[in-house]
Amino acid sequence: MPTQSVKRGQRAAMNPAVKIGALVLGAIVVVAVLVLVARGLRSLDAVEEFIQRYPGTSKPPAFSEPGFPLWVRITHYLNFLFILLLMRSGMQKRAIGARKHPAYWTPSKRGGRKIPFLLWWHQFVDVLWVANGIVYVVLLFSTGRWGRMVPTSWDVFPNAISAGLQYLSLDWPLTESWAAYNSLQLLAYFVIVFIAAPLAIISGLRLSSFWPKDAPRLNKIVSAKVARGLHFPVILVFIAFVVFHVFLVFTTGMRQNLNHMFAGTADTSWVGFWGFVISTVIAIGLTAAATTPVLRPIAATHGKVTTR
């Protein structure tokens, strides 16, 4: 019995770096196995015939125009910035846990609840992120660009399987994202925008100070326990998507891909690359600068900041 207790204690006290290392190593092993399986499948004639029939990209709708208009590029960058800020504030909140927070915020309106300052900042950025998302979705459907991100034919699914096999076999599909995303990208964007984002918003709202105190019916529909169990995994999905997205941008024609989003062109100049570098430095700088002393004046415009 004592030995078992010691082992449980050792597991609980495992260094976070060791846990992360084990997860990374496990992920590498899983990916390596999937690559071997995919390459083995592609040696079969039937699989190659399937890929020839479904090369990986569905034909986009006629109303879907090519290119990346300015509003797409602006909302894309703001989304990146807000997610970076949310990740930092979220990790800071988790790191503090049940310990006393260094600062608190109380809204100006009478009867408002005092909350940890980090929670105020997290919710403040959340509101900006949601507002940016609403603008994006409204423009997406009012311009017809939704056709690039919503399946409009059933062949998107076999094409997505084909694209996945090609990625995993390291013989990647030919994709011209200026005109249309490949089917796997299309489904990934659809899941992120129309499934993961709403889940993050609903679960985050349930855990926020915006949620009404006395709402038994609402609490039955979305319990705090369910929201807590859902919110963090959804955020991990976002992080995984961002990592894989950036990886593909840099490994499938970096200069052209960066020009799409940071210059609005389809050429291979270095303009988009330097736009990416400058924009990333600005985003990281703003995230690093988001400390209590810097944010206090913003919080003071609609509330009071205290240390207890």
N, C-alpha and C positions, 0 to 999 in steps of 0.2 A: 504493500500500500504506500509506504513512504517513497519508494522508488518511483511509483507512478505519479505521485504528487510533484516530485522534483522534475520529472520529464515534462509534465504539463506546464510547470512554471518556466522551464527552459524554452518551451515552444512559445509561450505567451511573451517572454522577454526577448525573443529573437530580434536581432538588429533589423530595422526597416531596410537598410541597404542590402542585407542578406536576402530578405524577402523579395526585393525588387530584382536582385541578381538572379534568384531562382526562377522568378517569373519570366525574365528576359531569356534565360537559358532554355526554359521550357518552350517558350514561343519559337525560338530558333529551331529547336528539335522538331516541333510540329510543322513549321514551314518547310523544313528540309524533307520531311516525310511526304508532305503534300506535293512538293516539287517532283520528287521521285515518282509518286503515283501518277501525276499529270503527264510526265514524260513517258511513262509506261503506257498510259492510255492513248497518247498521241502516236504511238507506234502501231496502233490498230487501224486497219483500213477503214472500218466503219466510223471511227472517231474522226479521222481526217476528212471523210466524205461529209460528215456532219458539219465540220468547221468550214468546208468549202460551201456548203449550202447556207450556213448561217455564219458569215464572217465576223460578226461581233457588233455590228451597227445596224439599227433599223432605219429605214428611210424616214426622215423627219417630215412633219406635216407641211403642206404647201405654204401655210401662213407663217411658219417659223422662219424668221429672218436670220441670216448669219451675223457673226460679229458680237462684240461686247460693248453695248452703249454705255455712256458715261454713268447713268444711274446704277447700272449693274456693278461697275467698277467701284463707285463710291460706297454703295451699301455692302459690297464684298469686303472692302477694307475696314469699314466701321464694324462689321461683324467680327472680323479678326481681332480688332482692338478690344472690343467689348468682351469677347470670349477670353482673351488674355487677362483682362482685368478681373473677370469673374473667377477664373481659375486661381489667380493669386489670392483674392479675398476669401474664396472658398477654402483654400488650403490653410490660410492663416486662421480661419474660424475653427477648422478641424484640429489644428495644432494646439490651440488654446483649450479646446474641449470644455470641461466643467470648471476650469480655473477662472479666477477673477480677471475680467477684461481691464485693460489699461484706461479705457475711456468709454463713455456711454452717451447716447443721444436721446433727447426727449423732444417730441414734436411741439410746435408752438400752439397748436389747437388744444383746447381744454379737453382733458380726459384721455389724451394720447399716452400710449405706453412707453416707458423708458426701455430702450433696447441697447445692446452692445453697439459701439460705434462701427465695428467691422460689419455687423449685420446691416446697419443703415447703409453703409457704402455698398455692400453686396446688392442690396435691394435697389439702391439708386441706379447702379449700373444695369441691373436687371430691367428696370423701366426703360432705360435708353436702348437696351438690346431688343426688347419687345417692340418698342416704337420703330426701330430700324427694320425689324422683321415685318411689321405691318406695312410699312412703306414699300418694302421689297415685294411682298405678296400682292399688294394692290397693283403695283406697276407690272408685275409678272403676268397677271390676268388681263389687265387693260391694254397691254401691248401685244399679246399673243405669244410672248416668250415662254409661256407655260408649256408649249408644245415640245420644248427641249428638255423638260424635266418631269413630265407626266406621260406614262405609257399611253399611246394612242392606237396600238395594234398588238395582237397577241404574239407576234414574232419577236417582240422585245425580250421575252423570257428565254427562248432557245438561243438568241443572240447573246444574252447575258451569260448563259452557261458557256457558250463558245469563247467569249472574251475572258471569262474566268479561267478556263482551261489554258488559253494562250498565255495569260499572265503567269499562271502557276508553272507552266512548262518553260518559262523564261524566253519564249518566242512571242513577244508581245504583239497584240493586234494593232493594225494600222488605224490610227484615229485622227480625224481632222476636227478638233473641237471648235474651230472657228465656225464651222458649218453645223456640226451636230456632235453630241457626246456619244461615245459608244454605249451599248445597252446596259452594261454593268455600271458605268458612271451614272447613266440616267436613273437607274433604280436606286443607286446609293444617294444621289441628290434628293430623289423623291422621299426616301425614308428619313433623311436628315431634316428636310424642310417641313414635310407634312405629317411625320409620325414622331420622331425624336424631339423636335423643337416643341410641339404642343405638350408632350409628356413632361419635358423639362419645365415648361411654364406652369402647368397645372400642379405638378408636385412641388415646385418652388413656391408657388402662391400659397399652397396649403401649409407650408412650413414657415411662411413669412408673417410679419406683424400686420400685413394687410388683411389676413384671414379673420373674419369676425369671431369674437370670443364665444358668443352664445348662438351657435348655429348647429343644433343637434342633427337636423336632417342632412345638412351639407357634410357634417362630420361622418355620418354613416355612409354617404356616397364616396367620400375621399377621406379615409382615416389618416391620422398622422403617421401611424405605423407603416401603412402602405406607401405613403408619400416618401418617408425616409428610406424605405427599402428600394424605392424606384429612382429617386433623384440622383444618387451617386452613380449607379450603374449607367444611367442615361448620359451623365457627364462623361463617363469613361468611353462611351460610344462616340461622343463628340471628339474627344481627344484622339481616339484611334483613327477616326475619319480624317482629322486634320493632319496627323502624322503621315498616313498613307497618301492623302491628297498632295501634300508637299513633296513626298518621295516621288510620286509619279510626275509632278510638275518638273522636277529636276532630272528625271531619268528618261523622259519621253520628248525631248526637244525643248530644253530649258529656255533658250532665248526666245523662241517663238511663243511658248506658253506664257512666259512672263510679259511679253509684248501684248498678248491678248488682254491681260488684266491691268497692266500698269501703263500701257501706251495706247491701247485701243487699235492696234494694228496687227497684221498677220505676217510681218517680215521677221528677219532674224538679226536685227540690229541689237546693240547692247543697251538701248534706251530703257526697255522694260526691266532689265536686270538691275540697272542703277536706281530705277524707280522703286524696285522691290527692296533694295538695300537701304535706301533712305527712309522709305516707309516703315520698314521693320525696325530700324534704329529709333525712329520717332515713337513707335508703339512700345518698344521695350523701355525707352526713356520715360514715357508717360506712366507706364506700369510701375517702374521703380520709384517714380516720384510720388505715387499715390500713397502717401503716409498721412498719419493723423494731423501733424502740424500744417501740411499743405492743404488737406481736405477740410480742415476746421472752418475756414471762412465760407465754404460752400454749404456745409451743414448748418452753419449759423444763420443762413438766410431763411430757413424754415424750421428752426429748432434750436435747442440749447445743448452744448457739449459740456459734459462734466467728467470728473475722474471717479465718481462713485454714484 
